Amino acid sequence: MANEKPKEAAAPAAGAAGAAEGGGGIKAMLPLILTVVLMPAMAFVMTQFVLLPKIQQAIKASAATLNQAGDGEAVSDGEVAGEPAPADGSGPVTLPKGSKVTHALPKIIVNISGSQGTRYLMSSYTLVGKGGDFTAMCTANESQLRDVAMGVLYTKTIQDLEKPDARNLIRAELISTFNTALGKPAVLDLYITEFVIQ
């Protein structure tokens, strides 16, 4: 009779442990399920309501600053723009007031984020600005401009690059980043002259 009591006491304890294991499986998986469901939703909300408005606001602020100070920085009629003389010997290059100047960046090649080094993006850009000092400024800071461009492009995943408006988003982000690197809103526009995903 003394032996029967411990067996009876052990049986309910084993049943309680089995019940705890059965209910614990779903409870243990709940944080993982919530993370899988909520992370894409949170990423979408952050992109739509935080990141894109900030990028658009930076673009508008950059454009407003250019509109206010644009004419004062432009090269006046007949003024030598500081460009090298053309190869045909026709004399120094002159720019009319408010004319646009371009500067081509060499090819930029980066690994695509999340591809584990198996895919890359090769792209080339032409920067557009005003005035004769724009080309000199871009040439002097070309290494920095390439570095910040690689920093922006390196964060892009294949899904980011395959979106229908990916080129416009990258263009806006690069213009903002280039202007920040140059210390003033010198880059008015950006032409994507090459954009290859391999």
N, C-alpha and C positions, 0 to 999 in steps of 0.2 A: 504494500500500500504506500509506503514511502517512495517507492520507485515510480509510481503512477503520477504523482503530482508534478514532478519536474518535467515529465514528458508532455503532460497537458499544458504546462506553462510554456514549454518550448514551441508547441504547435501554433498558438496564437501569435507568437513573436515572428515566426517564419511567414505566416500569412500576412502580417502587417508589412514585412520587408518586401514581399512580392507585390503587394498593392502599391507601395511607395515606388518600386522600380517601374511599374506599368504607367503610373501617372507622371513620373519624373521624366519620361522620354519626351513627351510633348512640351512639358514645362522647360526642359533643358534646351530644346530646339527653338523655343519662342524668340529669344534674342537674335538668333541667326536668321529666322524667317523675317522678323521685323527689319533687320538690317538689309536683307536682300530686297525687300519690298520698298523700304523708305529711301534708300540711297539714290536710286535713279530719280525718284520724285524730288528729292532735295536738290540734286544736281540740276535738274530742269528749272526749278524755281530760282535757284541762285543765278543761273545763266540768264534767264529771261528778265528777272526783276532786279538783279544787282549788277552783274557784269556788263550786259549790253547797254543799259542806261548810262553807266559810267563811261563806257567807250564813246557812246553818242554824245554825251555831255562834253567830253574832252575834245571831240572833233568840232563841235559847235563853238567851244571856247577858243580853239585854235583858229577857226575861220573868222570869228569876231575880232580877235586880236590882229589877224592879218588885214582885215578890212579897215581897222582903225589906223594901223601903222604901215600899211602896204605902200601907199603912194610916197611916203617920205623916204622909204628905203630903196625905191626903184631907181634905176639908172636914168639920168635925164637925157633928153634928146641930144645926140651927137657926142655924148661923153664916152670915152674909151672905157670899156667894161673890164679891162684887166685880163682879157682873154689873150692867148698867144696869137700871133699873126698867122693867117691862113698860109698853107703850104704854097699856094699859087703866087704869093708875093704881092697881093693886092692891098696890103696894109693892115692896120689893126682892126679888130672886129668892133663895130659900134652897135649898141642896142638902143632901140627906141624906148621911150618911157613906158614902164609897165610890162616889158616883154618877158616872156618866160624862158628860163634856161633849164637845160636838162643835164643830168649827170648819171651815167650808167655805172651800176655796181657790178663787179665780176660775179660769176656763178657762185651760188651758195648751195652747198650740199650738206644735208643733215640726216641722221637716222630718224625714222619715224618713231614716236613714242609708243611703247607697248609692242613693238615688232621684234624685240630682242636682237636688233641689229640685222635683220633679214631684209628690211625694206628701207628705202631712203627717198628723200625728196630733193630734187635738183631744181633750183629756180634762179632767175635773174630779174633784176629790177632796174628801172630808170626813174630817178627822182626828179621832180619838177619843182622849181623855185623861181624867184624873181631876182633880178639884179646880177651884176657881174661878179660880186663876191660869193655868190652861191656855189659856183663850181669850185672856187678856191677853198671854201669852207668844207665842202664835201670831200675834196681830195685830201685836205689836211686831216680830216676825221674819218677817212675811209675804213681804217681798221676797226674803229669803235662802232661805226655803222654796221659793218659786217658782223661784228660780235653780237650786237643787240638783235640784229635780224636772226642770227642763228639761235639766240636765246628764245626768241618768240616762236620760231618754227620748230624747235626741238620739243616743245611741249605739246605739239599737235599729234593726235592719234589718227589712224587711217579713217576712222569714222568722222572726225573733224574735217579732214581734207576732202571727203567725198560728199559732204553736204552741198546742196545746190548753191548756197550763198557763201561758200567757204572762201572764195577768192575776195569777195567784198569785205568779209570780216577780217581776213588777213591783211588786206590793203589798209583798212582803217586802223587796225592795231599797229601795223608797221609805221604808218605816218605819225601816229601819236608817240610811239617809242622813239622814232628818229628825231622828232622835234624835242622830246625830252633830252635826248643825248646831245643834241646841238645847243641846247639851252635857250632856244627861241623858236617860234613857229616858222621856220624857214622852208620846210617841205610843204608845198601846196597840194601836190598830187603825187601819185605813184603809179607807174605803169608796170604791170607784171608781164615781162617780155618772154619769160620761159617758166614753165611750171610742169615738171615731169615727176610722176610717182612711179618708182620701180620696185 
